[in-house]
Amino acid sequence: MRKPPYDAEAIANFFLELAEADNAPLTPMKLQKLVYYAHGWHLGLTGKPLLNEAIQAWNFGPVIKSLYKEFAAFGSEPITRKAREIEGPPGMDLLDAINFHEPSLDDYESDDKEFVKGLLKRVWRVYSGFTEVQLSNMAHATGTPLDQINKMYNGNIPKYATIPDEMIREHFQAQVKSA
């Protein structure tokens, strides 16, 4: 059993399950934004990161690089499978056998797992009705962490620049206080 913070793939797979249950196709870009908002709200509500990976600042908004790599082949089309990782002992010969594991929240030992699942369901209810472009525009809005990073670099964000969790936490804590 793993301990939080969570792999982005486990969070993404939870959203993919919710999307499938609602018969609501998810593109890679929309999934990126949902995972970002989940991470932000978790930071805002608990002060702790949801993800064990940094959020990067890209032209189309916040990006989790592992999810980008996992789902890039889908382009702008709906994702048709869950994130997966290859399982097996170190040094195994890939030609012998490849077993895939779909990361899940159930892979984690956590006292707040039910809180996290509830938060993800809430993020889904609030944000799933928006298009990927709307979610991206929301992430670029004035005062958001992405906007702050963009201003920090005078509109010329370097490749692989990250958005510090502290900046994301402060933004979402302000959202919590104003709600």
C-alpha positions as CSV (number, residue, x, y, z in Angstrom):
1,M,0.0,0.0,0.0
2,R,1.2,3.5,-0.9
3,K,0.8,6.6,1.2
4,P,-0.4,10.0,-0.1
5,P,0.2,12.3,-1.7
6,Y,-1.3,10.5,-4.7
7,D,0.0,9.7,-8.2
8,A,-1.8,11.8,-10.8
9,E,-2.7,8.6,-12.6
10,A,-4.8,7.4,-9.7
11,I,-6.7,10.7,-9.5
12,A,-7.1,10.7,-13.3
13,N,-8.5,7.2,-13.2
14,F,-11.1,8.2,-10.6
15,F,-12.2,11.0,-12.9
16,L,-12.3,8.6,-15.9
17,E,-14.6,6.3,-13.8
18,L,-16.9,9.2,-13.0
19,A,-16.9,10.3,-16.7
20,E,-17.8,6.8,-17.8
21,A,-20.6,6.5,-15.3
22,D,-22.0,9.8,-16.6
23,N,-21.4,8.9,-20.2
24,A,-19.3,12.1,-20.5
25,P,-16.3,11.8,-22.7
26,L,-13.0,13.3,-21.3
27,T,-10.3,14.7,-23.5
28,P,-6.7,14.9,-22.2
29,M,-6.9,18.6,-21.8
30,K,-10.1,18.5,-19.8
31,L,-8.7,15.7,-17.6
32,Q,-5.6,17.8,-16.9
33,K,-7.7,20.7,-15.7
34,L,-9.9,18.5,-13.5
35,V,-6.9,17.0,-11.8
36,Y,-5.4,20.5,-11.4
37,Y,-8.6,21.8,-9.8
38,A,-8.8,18.8,-7.5
39,H,-5.1,19.4,-6.4
40,G,-5.9,23.1,-5.9
41,W,-9.0,22.6,-3.8
42,H,-7.3,19.9,-1.7
43,L,-4.4,22.4,-1.0
44,G,-7.0,25.1,-0.3
45,L,-9.0,23.0,2.1
46,T,-6.3,20.9,3.8
47,G,-3.1,22.8,3.2
48,K,-1.6,19.6,1.9
49,P,-0.9,18.5,-1.7
50,L,-3.1,16.0,-3.3
51,L,-0.5,15.0,-6.0
52,N,3.0,13.8,-5.5
53,E,4.0,15.7,-8.7
54,A,4.5,19.4,-9.6
55,I,2.1,21.3,-11.7
56,Q,3.7,22.8,-14.8
57,A,2.7,26.1,-16.5
58,W,2.0,25.5,-20.2
59,N,0.3,27.7,-22.8
60,F,-3.0,25.9,-22.5
61,G,-2.9,26.0,-18.7
62,P,-1.7,23.9,-15.8
63,V,-0.3,20.5,-16.8
64,I,0.7,17.4,-15.0
65,K,3.5,16.0,-17.1
66,S,2.9,12.3,-16.3
67,L,-0.7,12.6,-17.4
68,Y,0.4,14.5,-20.6
69,K,2.7,11.6,-21.4
70,E,0.1,9.0,-20.6
71,F,-2.7,10.4,-22.7
72,A,-0.9,12.4,-25.4
73,A,-1.7,9.8,-28.1
74,F,-5.4,10.8,-27.7
75,G,-4.7,14.3,-28.9
76,S,-8.0,16.3,-28.6
77,E,-10.1,13.1,-28.8
78,P,-11.8,11.5,-25.8
79,I,-9.7,9.1,-23.7
80,T,-10.8,5.5,-24.2
81,R,-8.7,3.8,-21.4
82,K,-7.5,4.4,-17.9
83,A,-3.9,5.4,-17.0
84,R,-1.8,2.3,-16.5
85,E,1.6,1.3,-15.4
86,I,3.7,-1.7,-16.2
87,E,3.9,-4.2,-13.3
88,G,6.7,-6.6,-12.8
89,P,10.0,-7.2,-11.0
90,P,12.9,-4.9,-11.7
91,G,14.9,-6.1,-14.7
92,M,12.1,-8.3,-16.1
93,D,12.2,-9.0,-19.8
94,L,9.4,-7.1,-21.3
95,L,9.1,-9.7,-24.0
96,D,8.3,-12.4,-21.5
97,A,5.2,-10.8,-20.0
98,I,3.7,-7.4,-19.6
99,N,1.1,-6.9,-16.9
100,F,-0.6,-3.5,-16.6
101,H,-1.9,-2.1,-13.4
102,E,-4.4,0.8,-13.4
103,P,-3.5,3.0,-10.5
104,S,-6.4,3.6,-8.1
105,L,-7.1,5.4,-4.9
106,D,-7.6,2.0,-3.4
107,D,-3.8,1.4,-3.8
108,Y,-3.3,3.9,-1.0
109,E,-3.4,3.6,2.7
110,S,-4.9,6.9,4.0
111,D,-7.1,8.2,6.8
112,D,-8.6,10.7,4.4
113,K,-9.3,8.6,1.4
114,E,-13.1,9.0,1.7
115,F,-12.6,12.8,2.0
116,V,-10.5,12.7,-1.2
117,K,-13.1,10.6,-3.0
118,G,-15.8,13.1,-1.9
119,L,-13.7,16.0,-3.0
120,L,-13.1,14.5,-6.4
121,K,-16.8,13.8,-6.8
122,R,-17.5,17.4,-5.9
123,V,-14.9,18.7,-8.4
124,W,-16.5,16.5,-11.0
125,R,-20.0,17.9,-10.3
126,V,-18.8,21.5,-10.4
127,Y,-16.4,21.4,-13.3
128,S,-17.4,18.6,-15.6
129,G,-20.1,20.8,-17.3
130,F,-17.4,23.1,-18.6
131,T,-15.6,22.6,-21.8
132,E,-11.8,22.1,-21.9
133,V,-11.5,25.6,-23.3
134,Q,-13.6,27.1,-20.6
135,L,-11.6,25.3,-17.9
136,S,-8.4,26.5,-19.5
137,N,-9.7,30.1,-19.7
138,M,-10.6,29.8,-16.0
139,A,-7.1,28.7,-15.1
140,H,-5.7,31.7,-17.0
141,A,-8.0,34.3,-15.4
142,T,-6.5,37.3,-13.7
143,G,-5.0,36.5,-10.3
144,T,-4.8,32.8,-10.8
145,P,-1.6,30.9,-10.1
146,L,-1.0,30.5,-13.9
147,D,-1.6,34.3,-14.4
148,Q,0.9,35.0,-11.6
149,I,3.5,32.7,-13.2
150,N,2.9,34.3,-16.6
151,K,3.4,37.8,-15.2
152,M,6.5,36.6,-13.3
153,Y,8.1,35.7,-16.6
154,N,6.7,38.6,-18.6
155,G,4.5,36.4,-20.7
156,N,7.4,34.2,-21.7
157,I,7.1,31.1,-19.4
158,P,10.1,28.8,-19.8
159,K,9.5,25.2,-20.7
160,Y,8.8,23.0,-17.7
161,A,8.3,26.0,-15.4
162,T,6.3,24.8,-12.3
163,I,3.5,26.5,-10.4
164,P,4.6,26.2,-6.7
165,D,2.1,24.4,-4.4
166,E,2.3,27.4,-2.1
167,M,1.0,29.7,-4.8
168,I,-1.8,27.2,-5.6
169,R,-2.7,26.8,-1.9
170,E,-2.9,30.6,-1.3
171,H,-5.2,31.0,-4.4
172,F,-7.6,28.2,-3.4
173,Q,-7.6,29.2,0.3
174,A,-8.7,32.6,-0.8
175,Q,-11.5,30.9,-2.8
176,V,-12.5,28.9,0.2
177,K,-12.7,32.1,2.4
178,S,-14.7,34.0,-0.2
179,A,-17.3,31.2,-0.6
